[in-house]
Each structure stands twice: as C-alpha cells, then as structure tokens.
Amino acid sequence: MERLAIGIDIGGQSSKCGVVTQDGTILEQSVVTSLIDNFDEYLELLAGTVKDLIRKTAHRGNVMGIGIGAPNANRLDGTIRYAPNLRWARDTEGKPCVIPLAERLIKATGLHVRITNDANAAARGEHTYGVARGIDDFIMITLGTGVGSGIISHGRLVYGHDGFAGELGHVCVVQDGRQCNCGLKGCLETYASAMGVARTAREFLQKESSDSLLRKIDPESISSKDIYDAAVQGDELARQIFAFTGRILGRALGDFVKFSSPEAIVLFGGLTKSKEFFHDEMVRAMNDNLMQVWKDQIRILYSSLKESDAAILGASSMVW
Amino acid sequence: MERLAIGIDIGGQSSKCGVVTQDGTILEQSVVTSLIDNFDEYLELLAGTVKDLIRKTAHRGNVMGIGIGAPNANRLDGTIRYAPNLRWARDTEGKPCVIPLAERLIKATGLHVRITNDANAAARGEHTYGVARGIDDFIMITLGTGVGSGIISHGRLVYGHDGFAGELGHVCVVQDGRQCNCGLKGCLETYASAMGVARTAREFLQKESSDSLLRKIDPESISSKDIYDAAVQGDELARQIFAFTGRILGRALGDFVKFSSPEAIVLFGGLTKSKEFFHDEMVRAMNDNLMQVWKDQIRILYSSLKESDAAILGASSMVW
C-alpha cells in the first residue's frame, strides 16, 4: 500500500482537490464550487469530496493528511484571514473575516491538515516535483490575476514570524505609482500581473496615438489574453506593453536577489504564457539592477508543472 | 574550565580580536592594524595576536574556535572576495582579489575558523547576546559608513545559495538616483549611511538658501557628526536632512518587511546615534508602506551592545 496525500487548491471560483502519490502523480481529482456564501455549507461539501476521494483511492494506499493552498492562508494558526475573494470567508455583514479552516476540516475528516497561501504552496510544488527540484534557494513568483511569491531559503519556506512572509507582489516598484487593492501605491502587482498588463494597455492606448489592434476592443474590457493575441500578430503597441512589464518586473527581481541571493527565480502563472514578449527585457533589467557578483548568474526558470495540477501538487507536498 | 571563543572584527583600519565566554563577556582584547599591504604579513600578525590571547586566558578555559566578521566575507568557502577597503586583500597590481582567509588562519593557529560578513556577524551578535535574544525572525540593518544587513529567518541567518544574501544596502530606493560605489544607482546606502547623509547635506545646502550652521563647514568635508551636532543645536536644515534620511530608510524597511515578515528590525551603527532626529519619520514612512496586516506591528529596536564590542561578540557567536 502506498502513502498518499490530498492536495486542495482553493480559489475564488472553485476548489480543486486531488489525491497525490509521493512521486507526484495525481490519482484522482474533483472540483467543487467556491461560490457558496456559508462556511458550514462549503466545509460540508469539501469534507464530502475529500471522503469520496479517499474511498476511490483506498485500493492504492492510505491518505496521510491534507495540504491546502488558499489565498490569505496562515500556516501558523491554520486560518484564512480576511480573504477578499472567498465568498464563504465573510461575516454576517459580508465583510472578510477570520476562518479556522484547518481546525474545522480536521474535525470533519479526522485527518491532519496543513494550510498555506497559494504562492507558498506553488513554491513547495516546484521544489518537490517541478523545475526547482534540488534547488534549495529560490524565489517563486506567481504572475496571475495578482502577483504572489514564495521564498525557499536553505530548502525551507520563509514564513516570517507571523506566517505572512513573501508578499513581494506588494513591494513598491514605482514611487507614488498605481493604486493597489491592498491600499498602497506602486505595488509590483499593479504592473506585472494580468490586471496590471491590462492597466498598462489602457494607459498606453490613451497616451499613444499609434495604430493598434487593441483599439478595436473596449478599453475597460481588455484582457492580458487580448494583448498577447495582438503581440503574436506583430502589434507594436502590444509588444511595447509587454516590454514595459518586463522592465518593471526585472528591476524588482534584481532587488529581490539582494535579499536572499537565490540560485534561481521560478516564474509561474497565466502571464508566463506571454514570456516570449517580456523575457528578454526582464532579464536585461534584472541584470542592470545587480552588482557584479550576481550579474548573469541568476537562473530564470519557468514552471514545468501543468498549471491546473501545480497547485494541487504543491498543497499536497506539505503532507510529506 | 570554561569554553571560550575568539571573535575577530576586521575593518579597513584595524582588526579587533577578543576572547569571549559563552555568556558574552569579553575577557581579553587586542587591536591590530589592518593597514598592511601584504597578506602574509597581516596573517602573521593576526595569528600572533590570537596565540597571545589564548595564552592570556588559558587559566580560564579552552578556546574552541575563531569567528570572524569581515567585509565581503563568504561563509561558504571561507574567503574574502574583492573587498575594496582591505589593503592586504589586493593582488600584485593593487586590485581587490580573493583571499582564502579561513584556510590560512586554520593552518596558522590549528583552530577551527568560521567567517561571515560584518553585518551577518552583527545580526548573530544581537541574536545571541543583544536586543534580539529570543527573536527568531528579524532583520539587522547596520547604518555605518555604508549600509549592511543580516537577515535572521526561523532563527537562522539567510545566506543564500552563494553566501552573499542580505545586501539590502544596495536595494534601489530612488530610481536613477545617486551613483553608488557598487556600480548601481539609487542604492539605500547612498542615502541612509554616514556617507549618504553627508551627500544629502551637500545637496540641501546647494538647493536651499536658508541659513544653517552647516554653511560654516567646507561642504566637501561635512560629516554625519557635523550634521548631528548642528541638529542638536536646533539647526533646521540639519533636522530636515535627518528627516529626509528617515523617510527614505523607512520606506525601504517597509519593503523589507514584505520579504521575510520579521518580528523586529534591529538598527545598529554610527548613524543610530542620531536616531532622535530620524526615528519618527522613519517609522511613519515604514508604516505608510505596509499593508494592514503589518501596520504598527513591526518593532524597531536599536542595538544595546557597546559598538566596539558588538562585532567581536557577533563574530565569536559563530563558534558556538
């Protein structure tokens, strides 16, 4: 009988659950909706799915525990804290609140439960199963709707004293720059995320008068996918948008290196699909912002894990 | 018989050596000059001093090893790498080179030798003997001629894959800002060090026309001490210089928190003598650059170690 783990990736829309072997094979998976207003109902659904998965894989082995990656999750106390995008994590007035997710899921399933934020889970996933196997000092940057990060130092995740380390998406990259949802201005996330790229497009379209395929789209509904599609077709403005993004991201990566001197930076998430359009500018800007000892020394790696699997794998790896 | 350690703090002018007990008492100390052009000569002097100190404290206990804090020291391979300010660390053409300090001192003394950079040694010193005892997640910032840093995460120093982690003095705080000795522009060190404060004074004196005690001093020779003395006497321009320094430093500290989420930031070094003139602005700017979860949560501590002892204590703590 094998040792198995359950990995759960909780997102605002849906929660993906999978049973994973120690070598990183997903044996079974299920998706449940996250669009439930009541935590008790959500928990019942999640615990039911976990039990189903255990039944389905009982012939293969024993599930040793559950690992969860979720936004605003705190490893140290097992709670989800003020997650704006999780409907079931709100109080009776509809405000984001503190949810004792680990404690409740332990009670409901009888299994050991560990939780961490989604970017930390992704970093663990890369370290255990992905491009960062064997690399004990790296920084994971997730370029999705927002920008998340997980820092592995000496082979361990950096959690900080309160479990909230690794908020590199909110490092200030442009003084008095764009307003961020977090309340600060000029955060990396407002430039180097899918949302950020769309903001750059709107700014560039207004500022520049040059022709562009993007002018056919309502500015308010432009997505990073639209900009990618235009760039693929050779659209100059779309390419400038990605080059600008690469420069901002690269400069920030240079500063991150000065902190933990990683062997590599691992990039992950939807925006990396456009890497052909920002990679070179990003690497140049990073090296321009590095001292001699690091210039051209830091490896940039792109996640090799299938995106839908990576989060489940990363979450499950906390069980081992 | 007690267990003893030797701590050595190597600076550009002099090298301070001390014999330290496990509870942090310095039993004996000696200072040797660092102003020697030849490494073999310097090593002979240093090894001789170490042997003297061992003889003098032989009645108290056994020296278990040597810990060294030095600029550009790499813990992983025991070398000093391209230290611009150490005369004996240059090649025959006078260029900074790689010096196998640990290896040679082991041969000369028969003792176990560990080396690390001076800011890392200071962080270890605070953690073992100073204000950071019992704090397992903190960032040490040394505000001296330059700006150094040491990061303690989960009770351990962050070294990075190559031993060079924690170069926070070279994080870019002003885009296309002041030229730094490291080759980059806008580094924190060019603003928040003794040198940086003097540069700010020269800029402010040129830019402003207001009266100031500092106008009596040749701008090129203004020191941070002069500015402190003027601020003590109520000089408005001198106070503005420190307030400006505090704002730049505080904003940078906010970004550092997002990396490792420390319980505290520990400040050390000559510039902290002027803390009454920059502390409030620094704390305000730091909190203005923090998300809700950290606002007003991060403790700012000032080193409690006597400055001349701190480096010896920190270096010696590597032996235990």
Chai-1 contact restraints between the chains, C-beta under 6 A:
chainA,res_idxA,chainB,res_idxB,connection_type,confidence,min_distance_angstrom,max_distance_angstrom,comment,restraint_id
A,D137,B,G160,contact,1.0,0.0,6.0,A-B,restraint_1
A,D137,B,H161,contact,1.0,0.0,6.0,A-B,restraint_2
A,S153,B,V158,contact,1.0,0.0,6.0,A-B,restraint_3
A,V158,B,S153,contact,1.0,0.0,6.0,A-B,restraint_4
A,V158,B,S260,contact,1.0,0.0,6.0,A-B,restraint_5
A,G160,B,D137,contact,1.0,0.0,6.0,A-B,restraint_6
A,G160,B,S260,contact,1.0,0.0,6.0,A-B,restraint_7
A,G160,B,S261,contact,1.0,0.0,6.0,A-B,restraint_8
A,H161,B,D137,contact,1.0,0.0,6.0,A-B,restraint_9
A,H161,B,E263,contact,1.0,0.0,6.0,A-B,restraint_10
A,D162,B,S261,contact,1.0,0.0,6.0,A-B,restraint_11
A,F164,B,S261,contact,1.0,0.0,6.0,A-B,restraint_12
A,F164,B,V293,contact,1.0,0.0,6.0,A-B,restraint_13
A,A165,B,S260,contact,1.0,0.0,6.0,A-B,restraint_14
A,A165,B,S261,contact,1.0,0.0,6.0,A-B,restraint_15
A,E167,B,K258,contact,1.0,0.0,6.0,A-B,restraint_16
A,H170,B,K258,contact,1.0,0.0,6.0,A-B,restraint_17
A,V171,B,D255,contact,1.0,0.0,6.0,A-B,restraint_18
A,V171,B,K258,contact,1.0,0.0,6.0,A-B,restraint_19
A,C172,B,D255,contact,1.0,0.0,6.0,A-B,restraint_20
A,C182,B,M291,contact,1.0,0.0,6.0,A-B,restraint_21
A,D255,B,V171,contact,1.0,0.0,6.0,A-B,restraint_22
A,D255,B,C172,contact,1.0,0.0,6.0,A-B,restraint_23
A,K258,B,E167,contact,1.0,0.0,6.0,A-B,restraint_24
A,K258,B,H170,contact,1.0,0.0,6.0,A-B,restraint_25
A,K258,B,V171,contact,1.0,0.0,6.0,A-B,restraint_26
A,F259,B,F259,contact,1.0,0.0,6.0,A-B,restraint_27
A,S260,B,V158,contact,1.0,0.0,6.0,A-B,restraint_28
A,S260,B,G160,contact,1.0,0.0,6.0,A-B,restraint_29
A,S260,B,A165,contact,1.0,0.0,6.0,A-B,restraint_30
A,S261,B,G160,contact,1.0,0.0,6.0,A-B,restraint_31
A,S261,B,D162,contact,1.0,0.0,6.0,A-B,restraint_32
A,S261,B,F164,contact,1.0,0.0,6.0,A-B,restraint_33
A,S261,B,A165,contact,1.0,0.0,6.0,A-B,restraint_34
A,E263,B,H161,contact,1.0,0.0,6.0,A-B,restraint_35
A,M291,B,C182,contact,1.0,0.0,6.0,A-B,restraint_36
A,V293,B,F164,contact,1.0,0.0,6.0,A-B,restraint_37
